[in-house]
Amino acid sequence: MVSAKPEFLDAGSPDAAFDPDEGADSAAIRIILADSQAIYRVGIRKIFALEDDIRVIAQVDTLAGLHGAIQRFPTDMILLEGNLISGTVDAIPELVRRAPQLKIIVQSAQNDETNTVELYRRGVRGIIPRSISPDLLVKCVRKIAAGETWIDNQSINWVIEAYRSQASALTSPRTQPRLSPKELAIITCITQGKRNKEIAYQLGTTEQVIKNYLRKVYDKLGVSDRLELALYCLHHQLHKKAAGTVPVTGAAVTEPLAVNSGKP
């Protein structure tokens, strides 16, 4: 029978206590592997063992074990097998509720449009195939740890199409929400991949003010995070409307993959 108890890899046994700071690089990306198949856990752990900046602190084989692990150990990221949350609608929102700072990567055996859109909507930072190469897996972890969203071209098309359908009621001028010049300028900075601190410096204000503006923008546009905000912007060409409102420098919107995903 598969145990729901987390196995802490650096401890002498699955039940032993483990101090994650003992002999560890405090700057390393701390990961929990959540996978029902031991062969994947062993293989992925060996891949990360070669990297100085990535450290596996625990592995679990059930969703219940994952809940216990994230409460017990300070963690930056979860690498989660898609099958562990199959049929559980609220699995991702529950993980986000328990640990809002965690970044979640889902390993999926197949690329499904409906499932992909829902996972990103619910808070997943990246979706990767089970067959991903070691180099690409490491790159994905580092990008997401830096605050970006990992999303391939096919998934971008799916998310955009889903968002267009959802936002169809907002396409007419009568129902289009009104945004202030500063809100438009902040949105433009978001689509350029800038973090709140960088936006605050550029616009001559504080990081907390930017956070407050973003919450209002999310409410106005009916989006939940920076990725949806960027997709909304591209669909409605808001970055063009922002031109000349508040001085904003930076590259044009050409790489939506670089959108930093921190909330708000």
N, C-alpha and C positions, 0 to 999 in steps of 0.2 A: 504494500500500500504506500502511495506517495505521501510523504509527510508535509504538513503545512508549516513546519518549523524552518526558519531560515538557516542555511548553512553558511557560517562565517569563515571565509576561506583561509584567513591568516591565523585562525585559532587552531589549537591542537585537535579539537573535535567539534562537531556541529553544535554541541551544547555549551561550548566554552565561551567565556566572556572575551571580548576583544576590544582593545583600546585602539581606535583608528589613527591616533596621533603618534603611536609608538613606532619610531623608525621610519616615519612616513614624511614625504615631501608635502608641506602644508599647502603648496601651490598646485598640487596635482588635482586633476579632475577625478572626483570620487564617484564610482559607478556601482550600481547594484544590477546584477544579471538576473532577470526573471524569465526562466525558460523551463518548460516541462521536460526537455530532452537534454540529458547529461552530456551527450556528445557535442552539442552546440555550446553549452556552458564551458566545457573543457577547452574547446577550440578557440572560442572568443577570449577566454582568459589568457591563453598562450599568446594570442595576437597582442593584447594590451600589455602583457608582461614585457614586451620588447620596447615599450614606449616609456620614457622617463616622466612624462606629464600626465599619464593616465593610470589610475589605480582602481582595481576591482576590490571593493571592501566586503562584499557579500554576494551570495547567490541563493536564489530561492526557486522552487518549482511549482508554486501555487500563488494565486492572487492573495489568499489569506496570509501566506508567508511574506509576501511583499509588503503588505500593510504593517506587519510586525517589524520588518527590517527598517522601513523608513522612519518609524517612530524611535527605533533603538539607536540608529547610527546617523550622524550628519552625512548627508548625501547630496551630490550635485545633479546626478543624472540617473535615469532608469533606462536600461535596454530591455525592452519588453516583447516577449513573443506574442504575436497577434492572437494565437489560439487560446491564450490564457484569459483573454477578455471577450472571446467570441460568445455572442448571445447575452452579454452583460451590458446593457445600454448605458448604465451610469458608472462603469468602471473607471473611465478616464476622469470625469468630473469628480469622482470620489477621491482619486489620487491627488488631483489638483487641490481639492478642499483640505485634505490632510496635510499636504506639504506644498503650498503655493509656489515656493521658490524652485521646486524640482523641474528639470527639463526631461521630457519623455520622448524616447525614440521607440517606434514600434517596428518590429521585424515581421513582415507579412509574406506568406507563401505565395500569394497571388495579388495582382493589382486590380482592385475592384473599385469602380467609380463611386458608388454610393458610400461604401465603407471609408474610402479615402477622404471624401469631402467631410463626412461626419467626424472622423478622427481629428482633422485639422480644426474643425469648428469647435470641438470639445477641448482643445488645448494641447494636442500633440505637436511637438516641434519638428519632427521628422518621421518619414516612413521609408523603410529600406527593405529590399528583398532579402530572403534568406540566403540567396546565392551571392550576396555582395562580396566584392574582393576585400582582402585585408586592408590594403592601402586606402580604399574608398571609405571603409568603415571608420578608420582612424581619422580621416579628413572630416567625415560627417560629425563625429564626436567633438572634434576641436571647433568646428564652425558653430555648432549649436551651443557649446560651452561659452563661446564668444558672444552669444546673443542673437545669432541668426536663425532663420528657419530653413531647413533642408527640404527642398521640394523640387521634383523633376518636372520637365516640360509638360509631360502628359497630365500630371497632377495639377499643374498650374491651369491648364485648359479646363479641367474638370471643375476646379474650384471657381474659376471665373464664370463659367457657364452656370453653375449652381447659384452663384451670387447674382448674376444677371436676372435669373428667374425670380429670385427672392426680392430683388430691388426694382422689379418692373413697375411697381406702384409709385416709385420715386422719380420716374423718367420725365414726367410732365413738369413744366415750369411752375404750375400751381402748387404742386406738392413737394417741389425741391426745397430742402431745408436751407435757410439762410445762414451763411457763415461770415463771420467778421474777417477783415483783412488779416488780423493776427492769427486767427484760426486757420486761414488758408495758408499763411506762411509756415505755420507749424506743420501742417499736413505735407507741404512740399518737402520740408526737412525730413519728415518721417520716411517718405518715399525714396529719399536719397540715402537711407540707412543710418541717419544720425541718431545718436542716443540723446536722452533728455538733457544731460549735462552739456553736450555740444550745442544743442538747440538753444538752451538758456544763455550760453555765452554769446552765441551769434545774434540773438535778439535782445541782448542786454537786460536779462531778467534772471530770476532764480529757477532752479530745477523744480521746486515745489509749485511755482506758478505754472510751469509747463505741464506738470502732472494734472493740475486742476483744469487747465484748458483741454487737455486730452480727454478727461472724463466727460466734459461737456460735449466735445466733438463726437465721442462714441455714442452718447445718448441721442444727439441730434441725427446722426446718420444710421443709427440702428446697427452698429458693428460692435464686436466684443474685444478685438485686439488689434495690434499694429498690422498684422498680415491682412486682415479683412479691410482695414482702413486703406492700405495701399492698393488693394484690388478695387475698392470703391473709387478711389482717386483715379486710377487708370481707366476704369469704365466710364466715369463721368467727366474725365479730363479736368479735374479740379486743379491740377498743377499748372495748367495754362491760365486758369482764372486768377491764380495767385500772382502771376507775373506783374511786378511793379507795385505790389501792395506794401510789403515790408522788405527791406534789403535782405536778400537771401543769396548766398553764394554756394557753389558746388556744382557737381556734374548733373546733366539732365537725367530724367528717369529712364534708364535703359536696362537696369538689372534688378527686377523685383525680388530676386533671390537674396539680395543683400539686406532686406528689411530686418532690422533688429526687432526681436519678438517680445522684449520685456513689457510687462504691464505696469502702469497704463501706458 
